[in-house]
Amino acid sequence: MARSCRLVDLGLLDYKAALALQHRCLALRRDALLDRDVFFLVEHFPVLTYGRRSGAEHLRVSREFLENQGIAVFAVERGGSVTYHGPGQLVAYPLVHLPSAGWKVVDWVNALEEVMIRTARHFGVDACRNPRSRGVWVGDKKLGSLGIAVRHGISFHGLALNVNNALEPFQWIRPCGLSDVAMTSLAFETHSVLFMNEVKKVFVASAEAVLQLQLDPTSLEILLTEADGKAHAHF
């Protein structure tokens, strides 16, 4: 039976703000001030993020070059290596309490990959897994990346699916710590212009089916107001 989960579309948001929001909601979920899991959708301004297993050794350009390009760099607690986020890329951060949802971590990661595979398939792109690296691939090109962290049984961080974002910034890093990986996007593979709202609808439907969730659209304001109200009532 599908679990009810809040769906919050953050639009285009600075990575630092989105990271702080995840940490805030993680604490609220841990303390039961959020009574349901939360699924965030977002696009980010250009940014590079490092996972736990990587660092500056995977940069192909200098920090000065990145600063001149307006690209911030963050080291975060998710799994995986270095990746790029930018407008036109669909990023999803599911904050899900895995034990109560019946997920083991490895199965959860497999399921997140399956969501991207089904989304790509809808647009005629044959994506698959590759033992070289987590995420989804089209042949020897990577279409979507994945890296999570788990605290208090709650999974956060998530996945990034390339829709119609610029691919050049991936050339400035070793994506996923691999030196010979090219990145691709749904737009590149289909030779067409894809509208993010359409891709989001397909992605949400795929997520509901694979993750056994009922995603209920909610504004961020309502989500946090309800949590704050419970916090005040508790004290």
ZABA-404013 format. One record per atom (N, C-alpha, C): x, y, z. Coordinates in steps of 0.001 Angstrom, whole numbers, plus 500000, padded with zeros to 6 digits. Layout:
N
XYZ...
//
This chain:
235
500850498810500000500000500000500000500881501234500000500553502224499165501373503418499014501385504246500299502578504715500672502723505603501822502540507046501373501823507813502180501644509233501879502940509983502156503325510839501223504576511580501327504355512975500761504896513973501421504776515340500916505679515538499702505173516212498683505953516575497501506088518088497460507320518571497536507572520013497537508482520347496356507972521161495446508759521610494296509387522954494667510700522949494787511422524148495226511804525067494072511548524634492846511920525451491698513432525541491555513924526739491216515360526966491088515866527552492400516764526845493063517184527230494408518686527046494577519301527974495275520721527898495616521002526605496384522126525958496065522437524665496683522574524789498198523230525843498673523434526007500104522105526075500841521141526785500271519821526887500893519110525540500894519253524791499794518612523483499724519234522505500713520544522586500889521221521711501846520764522024503276520677523312503598520206523706504926518774523244505158517948523313504119516562522862504229516500521364504484517338520603503795517370519159504050517737518853505498518754519536505999519181519298507383518071519684508366517390520779508088516301521207508968515181520167508968514793519708507782513697518746507697514103517375508218515376517047508103515874515798508685515662515801510197515995516923510843515807517038512289514326517010512655513505517667511858512068517676512125511462516283511979511925515553510979511413514183510769511884513262511897513128513433512310513677512633513416512863512832514685512444514074514940511717514407516157510206514270516004509784513703514874508357513462514603507549514747514495508232515870514226507526517127513992507068517220512540507660516411511693507097516123510381506533514708510469505243514576510259504606513275510450504685512381509222505182512937508114505336512167506884506687512456506252507107511560505380508322511793504619508104512938503633509218513466503118509168514618502216510012514324500983509483514684499839510171514476498560510339515844497918511585516325497870511867517639497281512292517478495817511773518337494958512262518488493592512885519870493472513991519970492738514685521252492676515604521293491459515877522492490982516986522757490074517939523681490816519224523540490570520202524369491268520901525337490322521330526461490891522282527301490194523593526516490081524453526853489114525671526047488899526490525834490171526816524568490447527535524207491665528203522852491469529339522670492119529974521361492211529844520867493635529563519582493802529506519002495145530377517757495202531068517609496328531879516427496592531138515520497557531162514229497293530662513273498261531763512862499217531467511868500047532409511454501090533692510863500528533636510321499317534787509602498780535629510425497804535487511738497813536226512501496808536649513856497347537476514504496539537953515835496892538464516549495658539331517520495885539808518364494797540627517607493762541038516382494079541826515614493112541028515287491846539706515442491913538884515144490750538508516385489946539110517527490292538942518734489493539934518727488336539481519135487154540367519283486005540759520737485778540137521645486536540398523079486407540685523649487789541151524873487836541499525511489108540262526067489800540385526284491096539294526933491843539041528340491300540105529010490891539962530359490324539102530326489067539337529321488232538520529176487018537055528995487385536778528135488368535402527899488777534762529160489334535509529915490128534989531167490669534637532131489550535487532193488521535216533078487383533980532647486610533675531344486656532473530821486014531235530937486909531426531418488136530315531557489066529840530245489650530768529286489755530401527964490251530950527760491656530046527563492607530436527297493993530814525828494135531544525510495212531970524143495485531607523800496928530957522631497129530568522199498468531026520765498702531561520520499878531828519157500337530679518752501252530025517639500934528828517236501678528933515777502111527952515330502887528036514035503549527431512894502744526978513152501536526390512075500737527459511096500252527017509944499792527924509021499145528254509490497745529154508778497105529520509131495749530667510120495701531011510508494488532159511372494265531693512758493833532444513413492974532137514783492586531116514798491453530232515782491461529288515964490370528953517433490207528291517734489123527870519105488798526351519174488813525825520276489346524401520579489249524235521928488570523188522056487770522905523332487127521487523371486606521025524532486182519666524657485636519453523680484482518255523113484428517952522137483398518205520708483832518720520545485036518929519215485613517887519012486709517199517880486670516179517581487683516840516877488861516801517529490012517377516979491237516236516610492182516343515443492788515333514992493747516007514628495062515454515146496152515940514834497492514798514184498282514688512860498268513664512204499077514165512036500522513451512610501475513739512387502889512751511329503380513224510097503428512348508954503708512921508143504855512069507837505830512471506991506945512446505547506458513610505008506162513699503720505482513115502558506280513394502439507592512847501286508328511324501220508311510673502356508540509205502319508580508611502128507193509380502486506149508908502272504779509271500880504265510072500130505044510409498767504665511537498646503661512402499658503599513500499644502641514830499355503322515633498472502716517046498370503039517788499361502152518945499826502608519637500897501897519941500510500457520481499328500226520857498940498865519630498844497964518517498362498510517291498278497711516745499668497401516888500571498349516444501950498151517238502613497024518554502412497032519399502979495981519015502393494625518801501077494568518367500442493326517042501032492837516145501297493770514838501834493413514953503255492853515828504068493436516020505425492915516576505383491491517464504452491234517955504274489865516813503877488935515949502990489405514822502529488585513886503680488229513714504626489142512880505793488845513450506558487651514762506764487634515391507464486514515293506649485229515481505329485322515402504470484142514007504548483515512964504491484344511596504544483813511278505915483228511784506957483864511567508302483335512205508437481964513442507979481827514139508041480545513406507217479488512925506046479881512234505163478934510997505836478354510301506606479179509108507301478706509431508215477527510628508772477515511033509684476441511838508980475349511789507656475346512420506892474298513909506678474468514423506896475689515856506735475965516058505446476754516884504568476230517131503268476851518278503397477847517952503696479084518956503860480143519066502565480941520218502379481562520447501159482328521465501442483438521669500440484294522700500528485318524036500115484721525111500466485425526452500110484989527277499813486245527942498664486317528707498334487533529858499291487821530218500141486864531311501087487084530962502126488150529692502499488182529303503593489077527799503594489252527362503967490445525935504120490701525373505219489810524062505118489529523400506059488644522855505314487448522525506043486383522013505410485169522803505896483967522918505024482978523776505232481828523016504986480539523497505618479467523053505335478114524302504901477356524443503614477170525697503102476630526827503391477603527871504057477124529002504391477999528959505831478486527794506479478326527617507855478790526672507867479992526949508737480937526143508767482152525038509812482041523827509389482362522647510240482260522191510774483612522349509982484646521872510388485967522797509903487060522986510724488075523890510405489178523105510245490466523728509591491439523028509282492677524011509248493839523604509823494954524394509758496179523512510118497361523438509237498334522582509489499488523405509464500772522778509916501826523284509735503190522106509240504028522393508550505114521329508054505999521685508422507438520780509110508114520919509440509531519607509132510235519720508519511412518519508185512193517539507362511358518069506584510412517226505770509553516599506532508404516883507831508301516268508679507277517256508912506138516838508572504935517658508826503753517459510271503305518562510940502968518470512277502383519549512423501320519701513629500757520368513803499460519589512958498453520166512563497319519334511837496376519947511662495014519279512186493990519678511898492617519584513147491754520262513081490606520244514172489630520137513572488244519086513946487514518834513444486167519043514583485172519954514380484229520226515417483232519087515475482217518428516620482163517294516799481247517723517639480047517935518931480280518399519806479196519461520779479698520215520356480682521259521190481273522512521197480397523360522196480623524646522272479940525512521090480366526211520505479427527080519359479712528549519755479813528900520932479313530305521345479328530920521352480726530209521813481778530840521831483111531303520461483602530702519385483109531167518057483508532577517774483002532984518500481972534341518317481446535385518930482369534954519728483313535879520386484251536155519522485479535504518354485537535696517430486655535869516013486115536175515096487012536101513678486686534789513167487298533719513164486522532414512807487096532461511456487785531954511434489001531924510200489797533325509667490057534339510524489898535717510111490132536304509274489015535611509201487877536072508399486739536673509318485679537813508953485161538538509847484261538076509777482812537340508742482433536991508558481028535487508467480816534729509270481560533271509232481476532750510491480796531920510304479802531202511414479179529782511443479740529242512637479872527884512787480373526939513052479209525681512726479401524671512995478394523408513501479081522393513822478295521126514330478833519980513784478003518787513866478529517617513443477771517470514256476491517731515559476578517622516410475396518627515993474327519849515698474750520882515294473789520526513961473141520056513027473943519762511695473419518534511684472506517586512575472751516361512602471952516408513640470842517467514466470837517598515529469833516351516419469828515883516744471017514661517533471120514732518452472331513837519419472351513698520313473497512682519695474454513088519485475683512195518908476680511842519964477714510577520014478078510124520969479085510193520319480463510806521009481405511030520441482722509734520032483396508678520820483243507412520459483898506886519126483400507071518849482111506632517564481561507471516424482128508782516635482203509665515606482748509346515366484217509062516424484962508716516271486377507479515396486551506466515597485720505242514798485830505539513314485629506351513014484629506714511623484365507552511073485513508475511883485995509342511474487094508523511175488353507585512038488679506752511848489876505925510571489753505339510343488581504558509121488384505440507886488525506669507961487995507599506836488125507987506611489579508227507709490301508601507607491711507478506996492534506256507394492274505125506822493014505026505315492785505220504894491534505085503477491212506220502647491796507442503133491658508608502351492080508792502389493594508624503571494186508907503756495608507699503491496491506565503174495873505335502868496610504935504040497498504928505223496867504575506448497565503366507103496909502600507795497708501591508715497194502131510112497452502569510794496404503215512091496553502166513196496511501971513869497649500955514898497788501593516277497690501306517036496624501919518367496472501608519266497656502661519891498182502563520762499350503537521922499169503147523087499608504088524210499549505081524106500704506245524669500511507252524661501575506740525423502791506039526511502555505520527318503662504575526499504537503662525766503922502721524945504691503461523854505445504420523217504779505189522141505411505857522622506695506557523749506616507311524245507769506401524868508821505312525483508392504366526065509351503736524983510209503349523867509590502768522757510348503782522178511334505025522050510889506055521501511772506319522448512936506386523743512663506612524718513735505454524719514720504227524552514202503067524500515087503128523321516029503562522172515546503703520991516396504804521201517427505886521888517014506976522138517943506518523015519103505727524065518799505229524958519848504239524235520764503408523369520156502442522621520964503156521646521895504267521102521407505030520130522224505623520788523464506071522045523304506683522729524419505676523594525167
//
